[in-house]
Amino acid sequence: MTARMKTLNEWLAARQNVSVRRRALTWAAGAAAACLFLALYALWYLPPNERGMLAAHVHHAFGHHEIKVFGKAPLWRDTCARLLDERYGVELSVVGGAFLSRNERWYVDGYNSVTQQHLTEKHGVDVFEECRRAARKQWETWRRTDGSAPPPGWTPDEEE
C-alpha cells in the first residue's frame, strides 16, 4: 500500500466515524423532540384544575405568589390587595367578573388551592382570610365614622 492510499483509507475511516456520530446525534435529537412533543400534548389535555395546580407550583418555584379572584368585587377588595402585598408580598389577581366558564373556575380553584396551602405552610396562617377580615374591618370603621367611601390606601391607623 502506498502512502497516498494509506491517507485515503484513514480519511475514509475518519469520515465513516463522523457519519456514525452524526447519525447517533440526529437520532437522539429526534427522540428528544418526540418526547417533548408528547409531554406538551399530555399537558394540553390535563384537566383545568390540574393545569392550575401545575402553574401554581411553577410560580411558587420562581418566588411569585398570587391569589386569583373572580366574581363581584366587595367594596374592600382594593384594601385587601394592598394588605396582602404589604404584609406578605402576595399579589391579588382579578381574572374575571361574575361570568367565568366552568374550566376557568376550575383552573382558578386548582391554582388557589396550591397557593393557599403553600402560603399557610410558609406563614402559619391563612393570609387571604386574615387580610380579607382586616380590610373589611377597616372599611366598616370608615363607614361608621363618615358614611362615605374611604379614599384609596386609607387605613384607620392614619386617623388616630
MOZILIN-V894878 format. One record per residue. N is the residue number from 0. SS is DSSP state (2 for helix, 1 for strand, 0 for the rest). Layout:
n->N ss->SS
n->N ss->SS
//
This chain:
n->0 ss->0
n->1 ss->0
n->2 ss->2
n->3 ss->2
n->4 ss->2
n->5 ss->2
n->6 ss->2
n->7 ss->2
n->8 ss->2
n->9 ss->2
n->10 ss->2
n->11 ss->2
n->12 ss->2
n->13 ss->2
n->14 ss->2
n->15 ss->2
n->16 ss->2
n->17 ss->2
n->18 ss->2
n->19 ss->2
n->20 ss->2
n->21 ss->2
n->22 ss->2
n->23 ss->2
n->24 ss->2
n->25 ss->2
n->26 ss->2
n->27 ss->2
n->28 ss->2
n->29 ss->2
n->30 ss->2
n->31 ss->2
n->32 ss->2
n->33 ss->2
n->34 ss->2
n->35 ss->2
n->36 ss->2
n->37 ss->2
n->38 ss->2
n->39 ss->2
n->40 ss->2
n->41 ss->2
n->42 ss->2
n->43 ss->2
n->44 ss->0
n->45 ss->0
n->46 ss->0
n->47 ss->2
n->48 ss->2
n->49 ss->2
n->50 ss->2
n->51 ss->2
n->52 ss->2
n->53 ss->2
n->54 ss->2
n->55 ss->2
n->56 ss->2
n->57 ss->2
n->58 ss->2
n->59 ss->2
n->60 ss->2
n->61 ss->0
n->62 ss->0
n->63 ss->0
n->64 ss->0
n->65 ss->1
n->66 ss->1
n->67 ss->1
n->68 ss->1
n->69 ss->1
n->70 ss->0
n->71 ss->0
n->72 ss->0
n->73 ss->0
n->74 ss->0
n->75 ss->0
n->76 ss->2
n->77 ss->2
n->78 ss->2
n->79 ss->2
n->80 ss->2
n->81 ss->2
n->82 ss->2
n->83 ss->2
n->84 ss->2
n->85 ss->2
n->86 ss->2
n->87 ss->2
n->88 ss->0
n->89 ss->0
n->90 ss->1
n->91 ss->1
n->92 ss->1
n->93 ss->1
n->94 ss->1
n->95 ss->1
n->96 ss->0
n->97 ss->0
n->98 ss->0
n->99 ss->0
n->100 ss->0
n->101 ss->2
n->102 ss->2
n->103 ss->2
n->104 ss->2
n->105 ss->2
n->106 ss->2
n->107 ss->2
n->108 ss->2
n->109 ss->2
n->110 ss->2
n->111 ss->2
n->112 ss->2
n->113 ss->2
n->114 ss->2
n->115 ss->2
n->116 ss->2
n->117 ss->2
n->118 ss->2
n->119 ss->2
n->120 ss->2
n->121 ss->2
n->122 ss->2
n->123 ss->0
n->124 ss->0
n->125 ss->0
n->126 ss->2
n->127 ss->2
n->128 ss->2
n->129 ss->2
n->130 ss->2
n->131 ss->2
n->132 ss->2
n->133 ss->2
n->134 ss->2
n->135 ss->2
n->136 ss->2
n->137 ss->2
n->138 ss->2
n->139 ss->2
n->140 ss->2
n->141 ss->2
n->142 ss->2
n->143 ss->2
n->144 ss->2
n->145 ss->0
n->146 ss->0
n->147 ss->0
n->148 ss->0
n->149 ss->0
n->150 ss->0
n->151 ss->0
n->152 ss->0
n->153 ss->0
n->154 ss->0
n->155 ss->2
n->156 ss->2
n->157 ss->2
n->158 ss->2
n->159 ss->0
//
